[in-house]
Structure formats: structure tokens, C-alpha cells
């Protein structure tokens, strides 16, 4: 009986979502968490070339805006929001830098 309870508890722990969702109260706080994320780190360590484009996002639930400076940072930001929060975003603008 104890063995079954132990195995059941292990299965339940293994099935739990281990991602901690983040909550932001300001653009500065969002920037801090994003720039300390795995997604941003992967982007910075990449040797890929990215299109120079300013892409502005709006976090719908928080009414916060965030601007990325190139396409690689934009991809990293989108992944960060999807992987680490329950928030949704919309793209407000695209501006190609020359």
C-alpha cells in the first residue's frame, strides 16, 4: 500500500507544470526578466545575422509596450513571453532600420 502511494505521488509530481510564470508591473521589470532569460541568452550567443528592425509589442493583459531592436531579439522576446508567462501580445509596429 505504501509503495503504491509513493509511486502515485512520484507520478503526480512528475506531471506538474514546473514553469513559474512571471508577473510584471512595469516595462523596466519586463526588460530585466527578459534580458536575464534563457531565450535572450540564446539570442545573444547566436552567430546568426538578423534584420535590423524595430518591432514594438503590446502585452495585452498588462497594457505594457516593449520594443525589440532586431529580428533575433524579437523572436527571443516572443519565445520568452510564450515560455515564461500566461500573457498574450500583439505587434504594434514594424520599422526597418537602414
NORTABEL-V205928 format. One record per run of one state. SS is the DSSP state (H for helix, E for strand, - for the rest). FROM is the first residue (numbers start at 1). LEN is the number of residues. Records with the same first field share a line. If there is no record, write none. Layout:
SS->FROM-LEN, FROM-LEN
This chain:
-->1-1, 16-11, 36-2, 46-7, 60-4, 69-2, 85-4, 97-2
H->2-14, 27-9, 38-8, 71-14
E->53-7, 64-5, 89-8
